Amino acid sequence: MSKTRVAVLVSGGGTNLQALIDYEKSNNANYEIVIVISNNKQAYALQRAKQNEIETAVISRKDLQISQKEWEEKIINKLEEKNIELIVLAGFMSILSEKFTSKYPNKIVNVHPSLIPAFCGKGYYGLKVHEEVLKAGVKVTGATVHFVNEIPDGGKIIAQKAVEVKENDTPETLQKRVMEEAEWKILPEAVNEICKK
């Protein structure tokens, strides 16, 4: 059976990318990461891809000095060139337009570091999410894998995993626990499930 061709879009360290790579290697995964695309040429995620002999591409709107539309067209061209069947956003720090997301209905997956619908939407990304969780005093947070549509964090939920918030947590310790206990587990599993179908 042929594996689903996946593109992973990254902006930073690529720990979720690493989780996807490790899962693909250690399990008889239903997917194959064909290309890693970054909007940031400094992203450490690109090194992770190269170490695993995965093709990379940097398409940075800032470096290219182009409009959102032109930038998205460049990404789409790359996805089409590689016959990509599923797009995974793994710490991708750019919002994609409705024109882009509507072109790939139920073909773009994102992982968000909270239990949607809590602490999500515009402006909620990275450490900001964990800061808000601590500020609100909730006892449980977690991560959510969801399909991407035109509303930030608004697509259908695929998987969620809860993580305990501890008394002495800082945004950094909480972020680390959510990654280790939730994101790195449910993202590869969810992608694998989708690709099975």
C-alpha positions as CSV (number, residue, x, y, z in Angstrom):
1,M,0.0,0.0,0.0
2,S,1.4,3.4,-0.9
3,K,1.9,5.8,1.9
4,T,0.2,9.2,2.1
5,R,2.6,12.0,0.9
6,V,3.0,14.6,3.6
7,A,4.4,18.1,3.7
8,V,5.3,19.6,7.1
9,L,5.3,23.4,7.4
10,V,7.6,24.7,10.2
11,S,8.9,28.0,11.6
12,G,11.0,27.1,14.5
13,G,12.8,24.3,16.4
14,G,10.8,21.5,14.9
15,T,10.1,19.3,17.9
16,N,6.8,18.3,16.5
17,L,8.4,17.6,13.2
18,Q,10.9,15.3,15.1
19,A,8.0,13.5,16.7
20,L,6.5,12.9,13.2
21,I,9.9,11.7,11.9
22,D,10.5,9.4,14.8
23,Y,7.0,7.9,14.5
24,E,7.4,7.3,10.8
25,K,10.7,5.5,11.4
26,S,9.7,3.4,14.4
27,N,6.2,2.4,13.3
28,N,4.9,1.1,10.1
29,A,3.5,4.5,9.4
30,N,0.8,5.2,6.8
31,Y,2.6,8.4,5.8
32,E,5.8,9.6,4.4
33,I,7.2,13.1,5.0
34,V,8.2,14.1,1.5
35,I,9.2,17.7,2.1
36,V,9.6,20.2,5.0
37,I,8.8,23.8,4.1
38,S,9.8,26.7,6.3
39,N,9.0,30.5,6.2
40,N,12.2,31.0,8.3
41,K,15.6,30.1,6.9
42,Q,17.0,30.0,10.5
43,A,14.5,27.4,11.6
44,Y,16.3,24.5,13.4
45,A,13.5,22.3,12.0
46,L,15.3,22.5,8.6
47,Q,18.4,20.8,10.2
48,R,16.2,18.1,11.6
49,A,14.8,17.4,8.1
50,K,18.3,17.4,6.5
51,Q,19.6,15.0,9.2
52,N,16.8,12.6,8.1
53,E,17.4,13.1,4.4
54,I,14.1,14.9,3.9
55,E,13.9,17.5,1.2
56,T,13.5,21.1,2.5
57,A,12.4,24.4,1.0
58,V,12.5,27.9,2.5
59,I,9.7,30.2,1.3
60,S,10.0,33.4,3.3
61,R,7.6,36.2,2.5
62,K,10.0,38.6,4.3
63,D,13.1,37.6,2.4
64,L,11.2,37.5,-0.9
65,Q,9.4,40.8,-0.3
66,I,6.2,39.4,-1.8
67,S,2.5,39.6,-1.0
68,Q,0.6,37.0,1.0
69,K,-1.0,35.8,-2.3
70,E,2.3,35.4,-4.1
71,W,3.8,33.7,-1.1
72,E,1.0,31.2,-0.8
73,E,1.2,30.5,-4.6
74,K,4.8,29.6,-4.2
75,I,3.9,27.2,-1.4
76,I,1.1,25.7,-3.4
77,N,3.4,25.2,-6.4
78,K,5.9,23.3,-4.2
79,L,3.1,21.2,-2.8
80,E,1.8,20.4,-6.2
81,E,5.2,19.6,-7.6
82,K,5.6,17.0,-4.8
83,N,2.1,15.6,-5.2
84,I,1.4,16.3,-1.5
85,E,-1.8,14.7,-0.1
86,L,-1.7,16.1,3.5
87,I,-0.2,19.2,5.0
88,V,0.9,19.3,8.6
89,L,1.5,22.6,10.4
90,A,4.0,21.9,13.1
91,G,4.8,25.2,14.8
92,F,4.1,27.2,11.6
93,M,3.9,30.8,12.7
94,S,2.0,32.2,9.7
95,I,-1.7,32.4,9.2
96,L,-2.8,30.9,5.9
97,S,-5.6,32.7,3.9
98,E,-9.0,31.4,3.2
99,K,-8.0,31.0,-0.4
100,F,-5.3,28.6,0.7
101,T,-7.2,26.7,3.3
102,S,-10.3,26.2,1.0
103,K,-8.0,24.7,-1.6
104,Y,-7.2,21.9,0.8
105,P,-10.4,21.1,2.7
106,N,-9.6,18.5,5.4
107,K,-6.1,18.2,4.1
108,I,-4.4,20.6,6.5
109,V,-3.7,19.5,10.1
110,N,-2.4,21.7,12.9
111,V,-1.4,21.0,16.5
112,H,-2.4,23.7,19.1
113,P,-1.0,23.7,22.7
114,S,-4.4,23.9,24.5
115,L,-7.7,22.1,24.7
116,I,-9.6,24.0,22.0
117,P,-12.0,25.9,22.4
118,A,-10.1,27.2,25.4
119,F,-7.1,29.5,24.8
120,C,-7.1,29.5,21.1
121,G,-7.8,31.8,18.1
122,K,-6.0,34.8,16.8
123,G,-2.9,35.8,18.9
124,Y,-2.8,32.5,20.8
125,Y,0.4,30.8,19.9
126,G,3.7,29.7,21.5
127,L,4.3,30.7,25.1
128,K,1.4,33.1,25.1
129,V,-1.1,30.2,25.3
130,H,0.6,28.8,28.4
131,E,0.9,32.3,30.0
132,E,-2.9,32.7,29.6
133,V,-3.6,29.2,31.0
134,L,-1.6,30.0,34.1
135,K,-3.2,33.4,34.4
136,A,-6.7,31.8,34.3
137,G,-5.8,29.4,37.0
138,V,-7.2,26.3,35.2
139,K,-6.1,22.9,36.5
140,V,-6.0,21.1,33.2
141,T,-4.7,22.1,29.8
142,G,-3.4,20.0,26.9
143,A,-3.1,19.9,23.2
144,T,-5.4,19.6,20.3
145,V,-4.9,18.3,16.7
146,H,-7.4,19.8,14.4
147,F,-8.2,20.4,10.7
148,V,-7.3,23.9,9.5
149,N,-9.9,26.2,8.0
150,E,-10.2,30.0,7.5
151,I,-10.8,30.6,11.2
152,P,-7.6,30.4,13.4
153,D,-7.9,27.2,15.4
154,G,-11.5,26.9,14.2
155,G,-11.4,23.6,12.2
156,K,-12.9,20.2,13.2
157,I,-11.1,18.6,16.2
158,I,-9.3,15.3,15.4
159,A,-7.7,14.5,18.8
160,Q,-7.1,16.0,22.2
161,K,-5.0,15.0,25.2
162,A,-5.3,16.6,28.6
163,V,-2.2,17.6,30.7
164,E,-2.2,18.6,34.4
165,V,-1.2,22.1,35.3
166,K,1.0,22.0,38.4
167,E,1.2,24.5,41.3
168,N,4.6,25.8,40.6
169,D,4.4,25.8,36.8
170,T,5.9,28.6,34.7
171,P,4.9,29.1,31.1
172,E,8.1,27.4,30.0
173,T,7.7,24.3,32.3
174,L,4.0,24.0,31.2
175,Q,4.9,24.3,27.5
176,K,7.5,21.5,27.9
177,R,5.0,19.2,29.6
178,V,2.3,19.8,27.1
179,M,4.7,19.0,24.3
180,E,6.1,15.9,25.9
181,E,2.9,14.5,27.2
182,A,0.4,15.6,24.5
183,E,1.7,17.2,21.3
184,W,4.4,14.7,20.5
185,K,2.1,11.8,21.1
186,I,-1.2,12.9,19.5
187,L,0.1,14.6,16.4
188,P,1.9,11.6,14.8
189,E,-1.0,9.3,15.9
190,A,-3.6,11.6,14.4
191,V,-1.7,12.1,11.2
192,N,-1.2,8.3,10.9
193,E,-4.9,7.7,11.4
194,I,-5.9,10.3,8.8
195,C,-3.5,8.8,6.3
196,K,-4.9,5.3,6.9
197,K,-8.2,6.6,5.5
